């Protein structure tokens, strides 16, 4: 399991000084395997390993942070809500969307590290190239590269 290469600093963590900062939280069946996937396979940096039971690991990936933790039952601030890994690998209501400058290079690198892609990058009606992969808990992650989409934008 990767460990942070140095003592974590406040700036390593998703703690905004002003405004709002977004993170992506994933419920993991195996927190360590999912942390390895986002850090070692996708190339994120493990910046915080949970030091208290129930606290998440944090991986900085590109310009976001991914909190990784086990699921659990209802709490006072989320009554009647259970966090769990989806049982149906074909149904999703949310997913991580990543944009790449060179999708083929990303695909080749991550495939070489063991990523489970559904297909290689495919042309999406001349608008973008994209493909999807699964993390260890079966969640899908979209990886895309703008192509014809750029023609619709002002300079």
RAKA-V154493 format. One record per pair of residues at least 4 apart in sequence whose ideal C-beta (glycine too) atoms are under 7 Angstrom apart, sorted by the first residue. I is the first residue (numbers start at 0). GAP is how many residues later the second one is. D is the distance in Angstrom with one decimal. If there is no record, write none. Layout:
i->I gap->GAP d->D
i->I gap->GAP d->D
This chain:
i->0 gap->31 d->5.3
i->0 gap->34 d->7.0
i->0 gap->35 d->6.3
i->1 gap->34 d->6.7
i->1 gap->37 d->5.1
i->1 gap->38 d->6.1
i->1 gap->44 d->4.9
i->2 gap->43 d->6.9
i->2 gap->46 d->6.5
i->3 gap->4 d->5.6
i->3 gap->42 d->5.5
i->3 gap->43 d->5.8
i->3 gap->44 d->6.9
i->3 gap->45 d->6.5
i->7 gap->4 d->4.7
i->7 gap->5 d->6.7
i->7 gap->39 d->5.5
i->7 gap->40 d->5.1
i->9 gap->5 d->6.0
i->11 gap->35 d->4.1
i->11 gap->36 d->6.7
i->11 gap->48 d->6.8
i->12 gap->34 d->6.6
i->12 gap->35 d->5.9
i->12 gap->45 d->6.2
i->13 gap->7 d->5.3
i->13 gap->9 d->4.6
i->13 gap->44 d->6.9
i->13 gap->51 d->4.1
i->15 gap->4 d->6.2
i->15 gap->5 d->4.0
i->21 gap->42 d->6.6
i->22 gap->41 d->6.5
i->22 gap->42 d->4.4
i->22 gap->43 d->6.9
i->22 gap->44 d->5.5
i->23 gap->40 d->5.9
i->23 gap->42 d->5.0
i->23 gap->72 d->5.7
i->24 gap->42 d->4.4
i->25 gap->8 d->6.4
i->25 gap->40 d->6.3
i->25 gap->42 d->5.4
i->25 gap->113 d->6.6
i->26 gap->42 d->6.8
i->26 gap->44 d->4.3
i->26 gap->56 d->4.7
i->26 gap->57 d->6.2
i->26 gap->58 d->5.8
i->27 gap->6 d->3.7
i->27 gap->40 d->5.3
i->27 gap->41 d->6.8
i->27 gap->42 d->6.4
i->27 gap->109 d->5.7
i->28 gap->56 d->4.8
i->28 gap->108 d->5.1
i->29 gap->4 d->6.2
i->29 gap->106 d->6.4
i->30 gap->4 d->6.1
i->30 gap->26 d->6.4
i->30 gap->37 d->5.7
i->30 gap->38 d->6.3
i->30 gap->39 d->5.7
i->31 gap->4 d->6.4
i->32 gap->4 d->6.5
i->32 gap->103 d->4.7
i->33 gap->4 d->6.6
i->33 gap->34 d->5.1
i->33 gap->101 d->6.2
i->33 gap->102 d->5.2
i->33 gap->103 d->6.2
i->34 gap->4 d->6.0
i->34 gap->11 d->6.4
i->34 gap->22 d->4.7
i->34 gap->24 d->6.4
i->34 gap->33 d->5.2
i->35 gap->4 d->4.9
i->36 gap->4 d->4.9
i->36 gap->5 d->6.7
i->36 gap->98 d->5.3
i->36 gap->99 d->5.2
i->37 gap->4 d->5.4
i->37 gap->6 d->4.8
i->37 gap->21 d->4.4
i->37 gap->23 d->6.1
i->37 gap->28 d->5.4
i->37 gap->30 d->6.8
i->38 gap->5 d->4.8
i->38 gap->6 d->6.6
i->38 gap->7 d->4.6
i->38 gap->20 d->5.1
i->39 gap->73 d->6.9
i->40 gap->69 d->6.0
i->40 gap->72 d->4.5
i->40 gap->73 d->5.8
i->40 gap->74 d->5.5
i->41 gap->19 d->6.3
i->41 gap->68 d->6.3
i->43 gap->15 d->4.1
i->43 gap->16 d->6.0
i->43 gap->17 d->3.6
i->43 gap->22 d->6.8
i->44 gap->14 d->6.6
i->44 gap->15 d->4.8
i->45 gap->11 d->6.7
i->45 gap->13 d->5.4
i->46 gap->11 d->5.3
i->46 gap->12 d->6.9
i->46 gap->13 d->5.0
i->47 gap->9 d->6.3
i->47 gap->10 d->4.0
i->48 gap->8 d->5.4
i->49 gap->5 d->4.0
i->49 gap->6 d->6.0
i->49 gap->7 d->5.4
i->50 gap->4 d->6.6
i->55 gap->11 d->4.0
i->55 gap->12 d->5.6
i->55 gap->13 d->3.8
i->56 gap->11 d->4.7
i->57 gap->7 d->5.3
i->57 gap->9 d->5.7
i->58 gap->7 d->4.8
i->58 gap->9 d->6.7
i->59 gap->5 d->5.5
i->60 gap->5 d->5.6
i->70 gap->11 d->6.9
i->70 gap->12 d->4.0
i->70 gap->13 d->4.3
i->70 gap->14 d->6.6
i->71 gap->11 d->5.6
i->72 gap->9 d->5.5
i->73 gap->4 d->6.2
i->73 gap->5 d->5.2
i->73 gap->6 d->5.5
i->73 gap->7 d->5.7
i->73 gap->8 d->6.7
i->84 gap->52 d->4.6
i->85 gap->5 d->6.9
i->85 gap->52 d->6.7
i->88 gap->49 d->4.4
i->91 gap->48 d->5.9
i->94 gap->44 d->6.6
i->94 gap->45 d->4.9
i->94 gap->46 d->6.3
i->94 gap->47 d->6.0
i->95 gap->45 d->4.6
i->96 gap->45 d->4.7
i->97 gap->43 d->6.4
i->97 gap->44 d->6.7
i->97 gap->45 d->4.9
i->98 gap->45 d->5.7
i->99 gap->6 d->4.5
i->99 gap->43 d->5.7
i->99 gap->44 d->7.0
i->99 gap->45 d->5.1
i->101 gap->4 d->6.5
i->102 gap->4 d->5.9
i->102 gap->18 d->4.7
i->102 gap->26 d->5.0
i->102 gap->40 d->6.0
i->102 gap->41 d->6.8
i->102 gap->42 d->3.8
i->103 gap->4 d->6.2
i->103 gap->17 d->6.1
i->104 gap->4 d->6.2
i->105 gap->4 d->6.1
i->105 gap->37 d->6.0
i->106 gap->4 d->5.8
i->106 gap->10 d->6.8
i->106 gap->13 d->6.2
i->106 gap->14 d->5.5
i->106 gap->24 d->6.2
i->107 gap->4 d->6.3
i->108 gap->4 d->6.7
i->109 gap->5 d->3.8
i->109 gap->23 d->6.9
i->110 gap->4 d->5.6
i->110 gap->6 d->6.2
i->114 gap->18 d->4.9
i->115 gap->17 d->5.8
i->115 gap->18 d->4.7
i->116 gap->14 d->5.7
i->116 gap->16 d->4.5
i->117 gap->13 d->6.9
i->117 gap->14 d->4.6
i->117 gap->15 d->6.8
i->118 gap->12 d->5.5
i->119 gap->11 d->6.1
i->120 gap->8 d->4.6
i->120 gap->9 d->6.5
i->120 gap->10 d->4.5
i->121 gap->7 d->6.9
i->121 gap->8 d->6.7
i->121 gap->9 d->6.4
i->122 gap->6 d->5.9
i->123 gap->4 d->5.0
i->123 gap->5 d->7.0
i->123 gap->6 d->5.4
i->125 gap->21 d->6.6
i->125 gap->22 d->4.3
i->126 gap->20 d->6.6
i->126 gap->21 d->4.9
i->126 gap->22 d->5.0
i->127 gap->16 d->5.0
i->127 gap->17 d->6.2
i->127 gap->18 d->5.3
i->127 gap->19 d->5.5
i->127 gap->21 d->5.4
i->128 gap->15 d->6.7
i->128 gap->16 d->4.6
i->128 gap->18 d->5.9
i->129 gap->12 d->6.0
i->129 gap->13 d->6.5
i->129 gap->14 d->3.9
i->130 gap->12 d->5.6
i->131 gap->8 d->4.9
i->131 gap->9 d->6.6
i->131 gap->10 d->5.5
i->132 gap->8 d->5.3
i->132 gap->10 d->6.9
i->133 gap->4 d->5.3
i->133 gap->5 d->6.6
i->133 gap->6 d->6.0
i->134 gap->4 d->4.9
i->134 gap->6 d->6.4
i->145 gap->4 d->5.1
